[in-house]
Amino acid sequence: MRKITYANWQIINGNCIDVLKNDWPKERKVDLVFADPPFGINFGTNNGYYNRDKNNVVGKYREVKQEDYQSFSAAWLEQAYRILKDNGLLWTVSGWTNNHITRTEALHLGFNLVNEVIWKHNFATWNPSKFISTHYVLSLYAKNPNNYYFNPTCRFPIVKGKGKNKENYADRLSVWEIPKEYRRGKEKTPNMLPYALVTKMLQYTTKKDFIILDLFLGSGIVGIAAYDLDCKYIGIELDEKIFRFARKFLSANTWSREDKQAYLDFLEYFVVSNEFEDCISID
Ligand SMILES: C[S@@+](CC[C@H](N)C(=O)[O-])C[C@H]1O[C@@H](n2cnc3c(N)ncnc32)[C@H](O)[C@@H]1O
């Protein structure tokens, strides 16, 4: 059975900006911030376009208005920068329409862009008057451009010799084609990243025991990938229904039955008390 220390395994129901500003212990730093924020595209009204039954979609998608997007981005990025270790990394997931805002604010704060990755998915929103968009933008930023973790051989070894390194080379190209996962007929959150995508992002940029902070938790899929990679995980979600879904989803996909129950009990406690420093471990 895996040993879990809950101080490093928490999900929190709250606004990530407020939680980090008001409740986060000063000395607590993380290795990687994962941020898949609302895109500012009025997503919550689009169930029809997304070809799904809205009765299966949990919670109220918390969008951010276009006019507020710059101040919203600056606020969460500032907190992310503050609680990241000096050699820490930030992954952001963005739509192409507002990525420039996130990028400008991130660079302004002192983040350094390491890579931009295009995630080409198997989904597109029809539009007769322009090109049909079928990608999201993943950006990897480092606090220090000369000191951050990147493991180029985490999925395929580097093989020396002409024509022999095809797998490693192909896997590290900056366009990734990974299908979305559809939970047809099942309960779901408004938008869940594919496990394969999140796992690839984390494999290259984390190692065992890294602490990952997921500012916009959603379904909890980043937590599942973090667990499978032996990392520690803290996730924050504003919407209570989505938070409750994530809690169920995480517990169903990770720990043994005894661990799950203890975790659920702890979370009930945590939601009420909203305290960080409790630390329960299970042997
Ligand atoms: C794009 S979704 C994240 C999806 C998630 N990565 C997944 O794969 O399931 C953004 C999530 O952030 C939540 N959210 C919006 N504003 C927030 C805030 N200020 N603090 C925390 N969560 C927020 C939304 O309710 C939504 O669930």
The ligand as an SDF file (V2000), in Angstrom:
LIG
                    3D

 27 29  0  0  0  0  0  0  0  0999 V2000
  -10.5400   24.3600  -17.7560 C   0  0  0  0  0  0  0  0  0  0  0  0
  -11.2230   23.7260  -16.3030 S   0  0  0  0  0  0  0  0  0  0  0  0
   -9.9930   22.6500  -15.6440 C   0  0  0  0  0  0  0  0  0  0  0  0
  -10.0920   21.2680  -16.2120 C   0  0  0  0  0  0  0  0  0  0  0  0
   -9.1410   20.2650  -15.5920 C   0  0  0  0  0  0  0  0  0  0  0  0
   -7.7630   20.5330  -15.9310 N   0  0  0  0  0  0  0  0  0  0  0  0
   -9.5040   18.8570  -16.0460 C   0  0  0  0  0  0  0  0  0  0  0  0
   -8.7810   18.3080  -16.8870 O   0  0  0  0  0  0  0  0  0  0  0  0
  -10.5230   18.3410  -15.5960 O   0  0  0  0  0  0  0  0  0  0  0  0
  -11.1330   25.0970  -15.2120 C   0  0  0  0  0  0  0  0  0  0  0  0
  -11.6910   24.8070  -13.8430 C   0  0  0  0  0  0  0  0  0  0  0  0
  -11.3130   25.8700  -12.9700 O   0  0  0  0  0  0  0  0  0  0  0  0
  -12.4100   26.1950  -12.1330 C   0  0  0  0  0  0  0  0  0  0  0  0
  -12.1870   27.5780  -11.6830 N   0  0  0  0  0  0  0  0  0  0  0  0
  -12.5360   28.7300  -12.2870 C   0  0  0  0  0  0  0  0  0  0  0  0
  -12.0830   29.7920  -11.5940 N   0  0  0  0  0  0  0  0  0  0  0  0
  -11.4020   29.2950  -10.5230 C   0  0  0  0  0  0  0  0  0  0  0  0
  -10.6880   29.8820   -9.4400 C   0  0  0  0  0  0  0  0  0  0  0  0
  -10.5820   31.2040   -9.3290 N   0  0  0  0  0  0  0  0  0  0  0  0
  -10.1150   29.0670   -8.5220 N   0  0  0  0  0  0  0  0  0  0  0  0
  -10.2130   27.7190   -8.6370 C   0  0  0  0  0  0  0  0  0  0  0  0
  -10.8910   27.1050   -9.6270 N   0  0  0  0  0  0  0  0  0  0  0  0
  -11.4660   27.8710  -10.5790 C   0  0  0  0  0  0  0  0  0  0  0  0
  -13.6300   25.9680  -13.0150 C   0  0  0  0  0  0  0  0  0  0  0  0
  -14.7920   25.7660  -12.2330 O   0  0  0  0  0  0  0  0  0  0  0  0
  -13.2040   24.7330  -13.7990 C   0  0  0  0  0  0  0  0  0  0  0  0
  -13.5830   23.5480  -13.1290 O   0  0  0  0  0  0  0  0  0  0  0  0
  1  2  1  0
  2  3  1  0
  2 10  1  0
  3  4  1  0
  4  5  1  0
  5  6  1  0
  5  7  1  0
  7  8  2  0
  7  9  1  0
 10 11  1  0
 11 12  1  0
 11 26  1  0
 12 13  1  0
 13 14  1  0
 13 24  1  0
 14 15  1  0
 14 23  1  0
 15 16  2  0
 16 17  1  0
 17 18  1  0
 17 23  2  0
 18 19  1  0
 18 20  2  0
 20 21  1  0
 21 22  2  0
 22 23  1  0
 24 25  1  0
 24 26  1  0
 26 27  1  0
M  CHG  2   2   1   9  -1
M  END
$$$$
